[in-house]
């Protein structure tokens, strides 16, 4: 949680112990101005790092916030939803459309990365989930290959490759990463090789 300011961390701590404060922050995310939404999303993301269950009751607000115009609000909410997958993945099903839009938003690298992390986390939970998100993940790999955030996306893909994937998804992911596992360099080659090995 080092990426958060002391002010954000203090508010996040207050939210965990005081439901009234948590409600106010969630309301700011749902109904606030652009600036207050960004701040609220950051605080709630910080809360989710330490206690994702504490914000699970606001899952629909996080889903709805994926349609906000500001990139930071969306990537912070995707961060929360990624953690909520471990609490109750059913809370996150409605976030797929918003994650798709975020993944292909050309304006923000951090937003692409947050979307890929969410889709990989959700998709790794079950074979059905993997088939639901795979077309988006596959297109994202092709679209952002070589982009600044792609190395971090590969970390999510490594985790995805160890999940409960359907056989068709395993096969297609291995095929997608095969070229980089043989012809890539450095970290790209190592991670691609790891993915292919995980799927063999």
Rosetta silent file (secondary structure, phi, psi, omega in degrees, C-alpha in Angstrom):
SEQUENCE: XXXXXXXXXXXXXXXXXXXXXXXXXXXXXXXXXXXXXXXXXXXXXXXXXXXXXXXXXXXXXXXXXXXXXXXXXXXXXXXXXXXXXXXXXXXXXXXXXXXXXXXXXXXXXXXXXXXXXXXXXXXXXXXXXXXXXXXXXXXXXXXXXXXXXXXXXXXXXXXXXXXXXXXXXXXXXXXXXXXXXXXXXXXXXXXXXXXXXXXX
SCORE:     score description
SCORE:     0.000 S_00000001
   1 L     0.000   15.525 -177.057    0.000    0.000    0.000 S_00000001
   2 L   -64.018  -20.489 -177.571    3.056    2.263   -0.284 S_00000001
   3 L   -74.950   -8.706 -179.156    1.578    3.953   -3.354 S_00000001
   4 L   -96.470  144.821  178.616   -1.073    5.668   -1.212 S_00000001
   5 L   -70.761  164.745  179.351   -0.543    8.933    0.604 S_00000001
   6 H   -61.956  -37.426  179.232   -0.717    9.145    4.385 S_00000001
   7 H   -62.063  -45.326  179.006   -4.038   10.996    4.120 S_00000001
   8 H   -63.548  -44.024 -179.891   -5.559    8.219    2.008 S_00000001
   9 H   -63.478  -38.182  178.529   -4.241    5.529    4.334 S_00000001
  10 H   -66.064  -41.019  177.032   -5.640    7.321    7.380 S_00000001
  11 H   -65.407  -39.252  178.913   -9.058    7.594    5.728 S_00000001
  12 H   -63.283  -41.137  177.515   -8.901    3.934    4.731 S_00000001
  13 H   -62.467  -40.805  178.433   -8.144    2.966    8.323 S_00000001
  14 H   -63.961  -38.325 -179.049  -11.103    5.041    9.502 S_00000001
  15 H   -62.474  -38.208 -178.123  -13.368    3.327    6.967 S_00000001
  16 H   -65.612  -35.436 -175.927  -12.518   -0.124    8.307 S_00000001
  17 H   -96.987  -12.806 -174.667  -13.445    0.842   11.865 S_00000001
  18 L  -133.816  105.442 -177.161  -16.287    3.285   11.168 S_00000001
  19 H   -65.697  -27.022  178.756  -19.119    2.255    8.841 S_00000001
  20 H   -66.385  -41.846  176.869  -20.477    5.807    8.749 S_00000001
  21 H   -64.633  -42.407  178.859  -17.211    7.050    7.251 S_00000001
  22 H   -60.615  -43.134  178.304  -17.214    4.142    4.817 S_00000001
  23 H   -61.556  -40.585 -179.285  -20.761    4.990    3.725 S_00000001
  24 H   -65.852  -41.922  179.566  -19.787    8.632    3.154 S_00000001
  25 H   -65.870  -42.575  178.876  -16.781    7.680    1.036 S_00000001
  26 H   -63.991  -37.266  178.046  -18.890    5.225   -0.988 S_00000001
  27 H   -66.183  -36.692  177.009  -21.537    7.916   -1.494 S_00000001
  28 H   -64.359  -36.268  176.955  -18.856   10.297   -2.779 S_00000001
  29 H   -67.040  -39.694 -177.432  -17.835    7.650   -5.299 S_00000001
  30 H   -76.612  -35.737 -168.217  -21.422    7.175   -6.411 S_00000001
  31 H  -128.913    1.303 -172.861  -22.591   10.785   -6.427 S_00000001
  32 L   -82.113 -178.082  174.324  -19.633   13.110   -6.070 S_00000001
  33 L   -73.908  172.237  178.669  -17.781   15.435   -8.386 S_00000001
  34 H   -53.653  -48.947 -178.071  -14.998   14.215  -10.638 S_00000001
  35 H   -65.205  -43.794 -178.025  -12.352   15.077   -8.040 S_00000001
  36 H   -69.405  -31.489  175.611  -14.254   13.593   -5.093 S_00000001
  37 H   -64.292  -43.940  179.499  -14.915   10.396   -7.074 S_00000001
  38 H   -61.579  -44.793  179.981  -11.203    9.979   -7.741 S_00000001
  39 H   -65.154  -42.872  179.845  -10.352   10.536   -4.085 S_00000001
  40 H   -64.104  -43.047  179.497  -13.095    8.200   -2.891 S_00000001
  41 H   -61.534  -38.959  179.382  -12.027    5.489   -5.330 S_00000001
  42 H   -65.913  -42.765  178.532   -8.454    5.737   -4.107 S_00000001
  43 H   -63.241  -45.903 -178.490   -9.502    5.440   -0.456 S_00000001
  44 H   -67.169  -33.216  174.134  -11.751    2.458   -1.152 S_00000001
  45 H   -64.538  -40.113  177.243   -9.007    0.764   -3.158 S_00000001
  46 H   -63.581  -39.754  175.932   -6.703    1.215   -0.169 S_00000001
  47 H   -59.885  -44.227 -176.095   -9.366   -0.344    2.072 S_00000001
  48 H   -65.450  -25.092  177.558   -9.647   -3.312   -0.278 S_00000001
  49 H   -63.464  -37.618 -177.230   -5.910   -3.965   -0.042 S_00000001
  50 H   -97.775  -27.272 -175.402   -6.238   -4.751    3.644 S_00000001
  51 H  -157.022   79.289 -177.025   -9.860   -5.913    3.882 S_00000001
  52 H   -60.786  -33.848 -179.071  -11.704   -6.472    0.614 S_00000001
  53 H   -60.589  -27.830 -178.140  -14.723   -7.916    2.427 S_00000001
  54 H   -64.231  -25.099 -178.569  -15.262   -4.529    4.079 S_00000001
  55 H  -108.519    7.445 -176.128  -16.217   -2.987    0.721 S_00000001
  56 H   -63.691  -28.948  179.840  -18.100   -5.946   -0.749 S_00000001
  57 H   -69.139  -10.815 -178.945  -21.457   -4.356    0.054 S_00000001
  58 H  -107.759   19.493 -172.772  -20.652   -1.542   -2.381 S_00000001
  59 H   -57.296  -38.213 -178.287  -19.856   -3.779   -5.347 S_00000001
  60 H   -67.080  -32.471  176.667  -22.559   -2.273   -7.570 S_00000001
  61 H   -64.578  -40.658  177.942  -21.150    1.209   -7.002 S_00000001
  62 H   -64.297  -40.970  178.377  -17.743   -0.028   -8.190 S_00000001
  63 H   -63.286  -47.827 -179.256  -19.347   -1.593  -11.256 S_00000001
  64 H   -62.278  -32.383 -177.296  -21.312    1.571  -12.036 S_00000001
  65 H   -72.605  -10.147  176.317  -18.183    3.681  -11.597 S_00000001
  66 H   -71.272   -7.987  177.060  -16.521    1.889  -14.510 S_00000001
  67 H   -99.790    4.022  178.688  -18.577    4.175  -16.759 S_00000001
  68 L   -70.741  153.084 -176.221  -17.140    7.365  -15.272 S_00000001
  69 L   -74.406  -28.258 -174.916  -15.082    9.546  -17.617 S_00000001
  70 L   -82.697  133.314 -174.859  -11.970    9.858  -15.459 S_00000001
  71 H   -64.016  -40.095 -175.478   -9.434    7.072  -15.838 S_00000001
  72 H   -62.110  -43.218  177.737   -8.268    7.031  -12.224 S_00000001
  73 H   -55.926  -43.720 -177.533  -11.729    6.347  -10.829 S_00000001
  74 H   -68.463  -42.896 -178.026  -12.042    3.410  -13.208 S_00000001
  75 H   -71.527  -32.869  176.056   -8.644    1.869  -12.516 S_00000001
  76 H   -65.833  -40.533  179.525   -9.068    2.196   -8.747 S_00000001
  77 H   -68.559  -37.062  174.409  -12.501    0.530   -8.988 S_00000001
  78 H   -63.606  -35.934  176.238  -11.089   -2.255  -11.155 S_00000001
  79 H   -60.570  -45.081  177.946   -8.424   -2.730   -8.482 S_00000001
  80 H   -63.014  -47.649 -178.030  -11.172   -3.166   -5.878 S_00000001
  81 H   -62.496  -33.005  175.918  -13.165   -5.521   -8.089 S_00000001
  82 H   -61.431  -41.336  178.686  -10.065   -7.637   -8.667 S_00000001
  83 H   -72.871  -31.690  178.361   -9.794   -8.135   -4.915 S_00000001
  84 H   -68.005  -20.052  175.611  -13.513   -8.795   -4.594 S_00000001
  85 H   -57.800  -32.185  179.465  -13.063  -11.804   -6.879 S_00000001
  86 H   -79.492  -19.264  179.981  -11.501  -13.546   -3.874 S_00000001
  87 H   -87.377  -53.007 -179.987  -14.417  -12.557   -1.637 S_00000001
  88 H  -163.635   99.275 -175.365  -17.339  -13.362   -3.943 S_00000001
  89 H   -61.929  -23.776 -179.466  -16.775  -13.506   -7.688 S_00000001
  90 H   -64.608  -22.213  178.301  -20.509  -13.256   -8.349 S_00000001
  91 H   -70.103  -16.027 -170.321  -20.286   -9.614   -7.252 S_00000001
  92 H  -106.565   -3.871 -175.614  -18.005   -8.929  -10.206 S_00000001
  93 H   -57.339  -42.006 -176.391  -19.876  -10.468  -13.131 S_00000001
  94 H   -72.566   -4.951 -178.789  -21.477   -7.182  -14.147 S_00000001
  95 H   -85.924   -6.731 -173.235  -18.049   -5.528  -14.312 S_00000001
  96 H   -63.785  -42.713 -179.973  -16.969   -7.365  -17.468 S_00000001
  97 H   -62.224  -43.507  178.682  -18.434   -4.830  -19.903 S_00000001
  98 H   -65.569  -36.633  177.439  -16.799   -1.958  -18.048 S_00000001
  99 H   -66.837  -37.004  177.136  -13.515   -3.838  -17.934 S_00000001
 100 H   -61.596  -47.170  179.068  -13.718   -4.400  -21.688 S_00000001
 101 H   -61.123  -39.427  179.326  -14.167   -0.689  -22.314 S_00000001
 102 H   -67.046  -38.847 -177.614  -11.274    0.072  -19.977 S_00000001
 103 H   -61.868  -33.309 -175.673   -9.005   -2.478  -21.628 S_00000001
 104 L  -109.894   15.670  172.603   -9.350   -0.800  -25.005 S_00000001
 105 L   -73.899  118.596 -172.135   -9.448    2.816  -23.859 S_00000001
 106 L   -77.060   -4.986 -172.625   -6.550    4.333  -25.787 S_00000001
 107 L   -88.961  -20.063 -168.185   -5.952    7.151  -23.307 S_00000001
 108 L  -141.083  113.263  175.323   -4.592    5.376  -20.222 S_00000001
 109 H   -62.506  -46.688  178.093   -1.981    2.661  -19.760 S_00000001
 110 H   -58.618  -30.649  178.506   -2.754    2.151  -16.046 S_00000001
 111 H   -70.461  -42.071  175.998   -6.389    1.625  -17.004 S_00000001
 112 H   -57.892  -46.361 -177.165   -5.476   -1.086  -19.546 S_00000001
 113 H   -62.714  -45.339  179.616   -3.370   -2.811  -16.918 S_00000001
 114 H   -61.423  -38.807  179.053   -6.099   -2.686  -14.255 S_00000001
 115 H   -66.067  -43.882  178.777   -8.589   -4.127  -16.732 S_00000001
 116 H   -63.079  -41.415  178.195   -6.279   -6.973  -17.690 S_00000001
 117 H   -59.740  -44.967  179.648   -5.618   -7.773  -14.035 S_00000001
 118 H   -62.901  -49.275 -176.343   -9.334   -7.906  -13.329 S_00000001
 119 H   -62.416  -39.835  178.463  -10.185  -10.050  -16.339 S_00000001
 120 H   -67.160  -40.372  179.387   -7.379  -12.511  -15.608 S_00000001
 121 H   -65.352  -47.959  179.493   -8.359  -12.773  -11.951 S_00000001
 122 H   -64.280  -42.368 -176.754  -12.040  -13.282  -12.726 S_00000001
 123 H   -67.894  -26.948 -177.386  -11.306  -15.666  -15.572 S_00000001
 124 L   -76.010   -9.140 -173.631   -9.020  -17.892  -13.508 S_00000001
 125 L   -73.356  -35.944 -177.631  -11.823  -18.787  -11.088 S_00000001
 126 L  -154.988  161.945  177.808  -13.642  -21.307  -13.281 S_00000001
 127 H   -60.433  -42.248  179.291  -13.679  -22.817  -16.745 S_00000001
 128 H   -60.833  -44.672  178.395  -16.895  -20.944  -17.545 S_00000001
 129 H   -62.380  -40.808 -177.864  -15.335  -17.662  -16.446 S_00000001
 130 H   -61.761  -40.176  179.610  -12.195  -18.349  -18.461 S_00000001
 131 H   -70.412  -30.444  179.802  -14.225  -18.820  -21.631 S_00000001
 132 H   -68.477  -39.952 -175.006  -16.205  -15.675  -20.925 S_00000001
 133 H   -96.063  -17.367 -172.936  -13.152  -13.418  -20.633 S_00000001
 134 H   -54.760  -44.297  179.157  -10.692  -15.171  -22.961 S_00000001
 135 H   -57.003  -35.754  178.716  -11.709  -13.313  -26.164 S_00000001
 136 H   -72.379  -44.657  179.066  -11.048  -10.010  -24.349 S_00000001
 137 H   -61.158  -44.206 -179.108   -7.793  -11.202  -22.794 S_00000001
 138 H   -62.364  -44.331  179.232   -6.610  -12.538  -26.142 S_00000001
 139 H   -66.638  -36.597  177.592   -7.420   -9.291  -27.927 S_00000001
 140 H   -63.415  -40.193  177.140   -5.745   -7.335  -25.141 S_00000001
 141 H   -58.787  -45.816 -178.089   -2.549   -9.376  -25.538 S_00000001
 142 H   -69.759  -38.713 -175.674   -2.471   -8.582  -29.237 S_00000001
 143 H   -70.223  -40.892 -171.695   -3.439   -4.942  -28.811 S_00000001
 144 H  -108.460    8.526  177.299   -0.969   -4.021  -26.057 S_00000001
 145 L   -56.891  126.262 -179.058    1.913   -6.385  -26.853 S_00000001
 146 L    87.487   -7.242  177.626    5.094   -4.345  -26.543 S_00000001
 147 L   -72.234  163.677 -177.378    3.304   -1.525  -24.695 S_00000001
 148 L   -56.853  -38.828 -177.047    4.815   -0.058  -21.527 S_00000001
 149 L   -85.116   -3.631 -171.774    2.342   -1.943  -19.297 S_00000001
 150 H   -64.499  -35.354  178.347    2.617   -5.245  -21.117 S_00000001
 151 H   -60.126  -39.488  176.701    5.331   -6.662  -18.843 S_00000001
 152 H   -72.024  -33.965  174.811    2.997   -6.182  -15.867 S_00000001
 153 H   -59.957  -37.505  179.504    0.110   -7.640  -17.859 S_00000001
 154 H   -59.993  -34.235  176.859    2.251  -10.746  -18.316 S_00000001
 155 H   -60.288  -41.287  177.524    2.331  -11.206  -14.531 S_00000001
 156 H   -66.915  -36.585  178.979   -1.474  -11.417  -14.588 S_00000001
 157 H   -68.873  -33.175  174.355   -1.323  -13.821  -17.506 S_00000001
 158 H   -61.906  -46.852  177.850    1.074  -16.056  -15.576 S_00000001
 159 H   -63.095  -41.897  177.957   -1.460  -16.198  -12.732 S_00000001
 160 H   -57.217  -41.377 -176.273   -4.277  -16.738  -15.235 S_00000001
 161 H   -66.964  -16.304  178.100   -2.404  -19.699  -16.722 S_00000001
 162 L   -97.847    2.019 -176.606   -2.437  -21.463  -13.326 S_00000001
 163 L   -84.757 -170.014 -178.125   -6.187  -20.997  -12.864 S_00000001
 164 L   -88.017   73.122 -175.985   -9.178  -23.194  -13.604 S_00000001
 165 L   -91.485  150.407  174.208   -9.172  -22.677  -17.353 S_00000001
 166 L   -71.224  160.165 -179.410  -11.130  -24.679  -19.902 S_00000001
 167 H   -61.507  -42.475  177.019   -9.124  -26.858  -22.249 S_00000001
 168 H   -60.647  -39.172  179.220   -9.825  -24.646  -25.293 S_00000001
 169 H   -66.542  -42.853  177.213   -8.643  -21.566  -23.390 S_00000001
 170 H   -56.847  -47.008 -177.981   -5.499  -23.369  -22.233 S_00000001
 171 H   -62.867  -44.669 -177.012   -4.725  -24.407  -25.784 S_00000001
 172 H   -71.356  -36.172  176.956   -5.325  -20.973  -27.279 S_00000001
 173 H   -66.478  -43.055  178.174   -3.358  -19.158  -24.573 S_00000001
 174 H   -60.854  -42.967  179.181   -0.401  -21.512  -25.022 S_00000001
 175 H   -64.418  -39.358 -179.740   -0.536  -20.974  -28.772 S_00000001
 176 H   -63.774  -36.384 -174.745   -0.715  -17.202  -28.301 S_00000001
 177 H   -93.543   -5.058 -174.575    2.387  -17.157  -26.067 S_00000001
 178 H   -62.261  -42.720 -178.138    4.424  -19.732  -27.989 S_00000001
 179 H   -60.160  -47.678 -179.728    6.100  -17.249  -30.316 S_00000001
 180 H   -66.172  -31.181  179.659    7.351  -15.060  -27.447 S_00000001
 181 H   -68.411  -23.279 -178.911    8.519  -18.118  -25.525 S_00000001
 182 H  -102.443  -30.866 -171.838   10.776  -19.011  -28.436 S_00000001
 183 H  -119.326   -9.279  179.486   11.674  -15.655  -29.932 S_00000001
 184 L   -73.367  175.835  179.199   11.215  -13.084  -27.188 S_00000001
 185 L  -127.808  154.469  173.101   13.985  -11.643  -25.073 S_00000001
 186 H    56.634 -134.667 -175.970   14.577  -11.131  -21.388 S_00000001
 187 H   -62.492  -35.307  179.115   11.557  -10.971  -19.105 S_00000001
 188 H   -59.006  -47.399 -178.786    9.144  -11.315  -22.020 S_00000001
 189 H   -66.421  -42.493 -178.795   10.639  -14.664  -23.009 S_00000001
 190 H   -62.058  -45.825 -177.549   10.852  -15.916  -19.406 S_00000001
 191 H   -70.474  -39.817  177.955    7.247  -15.072  -18.607 S_00000001
 192 H   -63.378  -40.063  177.961    5.923  -16.396  -21.903 S_00000001
 193 H   -63.631  -41.724  177.586    7.847  -19.629  -21.327 S_00000001
 194 H   -59.806  -43.042  179.865    6.386  -19.889  -17.826 S_00000001
 195 H   -62.367  -48.000 -179.234    2.874  -19.479  -19.213 S_00000001
 196 H   -61.790  -42.391  178.779    3.410  -22.144  -21.872 S_00000001
 197 H   -64.825  -39.980  178.218    4.910  -24.531  -19.304 S_00000001
 198 H   -60.722  -30.033 -174.349    2.022  -23.945  -16.895 S_00000001
 199 H   -93.625   -6.596 -176.757   -0.409  -24.952  -19.624 S_00000001
 200 L   -80.864    0.000    0.000    1.430  -28.049  -20.827 S_00000001
